Amino acid sequence: MTNSLPCTHPLASYLLPSLRQKAPLPFLNCALPASAEGNGGGSDHPPDAPLPAEGEKEASPYHILLIDDDQLNNSLLVLRIQALRQQIECSMCLNGAEALQKLTALEKGHNDRAFPDMILLDIDMPVMNGFEFLRQYEKQFYARHRATRILMVSSSTLKEDRRKVDAFEIVSQFVSKPFPLSLIP
């Protein structure tokens, strides 16, 4: 398992000292250097997870793509999600255009991650907003990736935004911020 948010991330390193005083989160333990926690180091595999049998391929983790221009909010949500379930990989994009580039690279195999199982999409972003992203996603990816769930996650209370979201069949659900973790399978 690769850890999408290693302990070198500014937010993780900020939180790590206070987390060590309590019970450390399992997803941070597996990313700590051997000298920090004495886990033997060198492996991205969580210490408590069973290793796959010889010749058996390790199951791909559930992959969530967050598309939102609020980097701090993204980082906090990733921490919350990975604390909920260690086998979840999260990646982030700050706007729709960046996300389309990432999805194109994933589809062409230029990345070790699988295509996302779930996309959490904000509406208001610079460069390319959520609605523009959805129109492009429908054209470029939807036919090949119908199993990917897209949730529009926004603080918008505008009825017009809700109507626009409802017009996209590819959107599974409109969710108000803050994102409820109960929607993670």
N, C-alpha and C positions, 0 to 999 in steps of 0.2 A: 504494500500500500504506500502510495506517495502521500506526503502530508502537504496540502495546499497552503497551509499557513504555518511555516516553520517558526521556531522561537526567535529567529532574527527579525521577525516582523516587528515594527516599532510598537504596535499595540500589545502584542504578546509579551515583549520584553518589559513593557510597562506594568502589565498585570502579573507577570510571573512571580515576582517576590511576594506579593500578597497571596497568590494561589499556593505557594509552597508552605506558607504558614498554616494553611488549612489543608484539606485533602486536595492534592493537585488533580487537575482534569486529565483523564486518560489520554486524550488526543495530544496534550502537550508533553506527557511523559515519553511517548515514543519518539518525539522529535528532539529531546534533550541530548546534548553530547554525553558520552559515557562518563566523563569526569564530573558532570553535574549531578547525575542521579545514580551512577554505577550500574547501568543496565547492560553493560557489555558493548554497547555502541555498534555502529556500523550497519545496523539493520533498520529499515523503515517499517518493518513488521511490528505491530503492537506486541508488547511482551506477553499479554494474557491471551492472545488469539492463537488458535491452533495453526500450525504450519501446514500448507497443502502437501499431500502425499507426493512422492517422487513421480514425475511425469504428469502430475495433475496441475492444471493451470489455476492460479488464484483467481477467485471471482472478482470481477470489476466492481469497484465501489459505486454507489449511487452518485451521480454527478449533477450538481446544481449550478447553474450559471446565473449570477446576479448582475442585472444591468440597471445601474443607478449611479447618478453623478455624485452622490454623497458618500465619499470614501470612508469616513469614520463610521457612518451607519452600516455600510457594507461590512467593515471589519468586525463590528460588534455582532452583527447578524451571523457572520461566519463562526465566530466564537460560540455563539448560542447553539447554532445548528450542530457543530462538531462535538460540542459537549453532550448533546442529545444522543447522537449516534456517531460513533467513531468511523464507521465505514462510509461516510459521506465525504465526497470531494467537492469543494466549492471553488469556483473561479469567478472573477469579477471583471466587469467592463464598465467604463464610466459614461458611455453613450451607445446609441444604437449602431453607429457606424463601426465603432471598435468591436462590438459584439458580432456584427456580420463578418468582419475580417477573421475573428477568432473561430467562428463556426465554419467558415470556408477552410481554414487551416485544419480544423479537427476532421472535417469530412475528407480532406485530401491526405490525411494521415501524417501531417507535419507536427504532430503533437502526440504525447503518450497518453493523453486522456481520451475517453470515449465521448461521443456526442452527448450533450446533456439529456438527462432524464426529465429534468424540470428547469424551466426558465422563470425567474422572478423579475418582472419588468416594470420599471417606473414609467410614468407618463412624461413628465417635464424634465428634459435633459438638454444640454447644449449639443450642438453639431447635428444630432439626429434624435428626435424624440421617440417615445414609445410607439405612437401610431405609425410613424414613418418606418420604424423597424418592423412592425407587424406586416405592413404592405410588402416590404422586401422579403421578409422571412417566408411569407405565403408563396411568393414567386420562386424563390431560390431553394427552400429546404422542406417545406411542409409535405410535399408529395412523398418524400423519402423518409421523413421522420415524424410520422403521425402519432407515434407513441409518446413523443415529448410533450409534457404538460406545460402550458404557458399560463402563468398567473400574473395578472396585472396588479401590481402592488403600488398603491398611491395614497397620498394624503389629500388628494383632490376630493372636494365635496360637490363639484359642479355636475349638474344633471346631464349637461351636454357631453362631458367626458364619459359618464356611465353609458349614455346612448351610443357613443362611438365605440366603446369597448364591446358592448352587446352586439354590434354589427359584425364583429370578427368571430367567425365560427371557431377559429383556431385557439381562442382564449378560453381556457377552462373555467376561470373564475376571476372576479374582481375582488380584491382584498384591500381593506383599509390598513394603513400603517398604524401602529407597528405590526409587523408580520407575525401572525400566530403560529408557533411551532407545531401546533396540532395538525397542520396541513402537510407536514413532512411525513411521507409514508415510512 
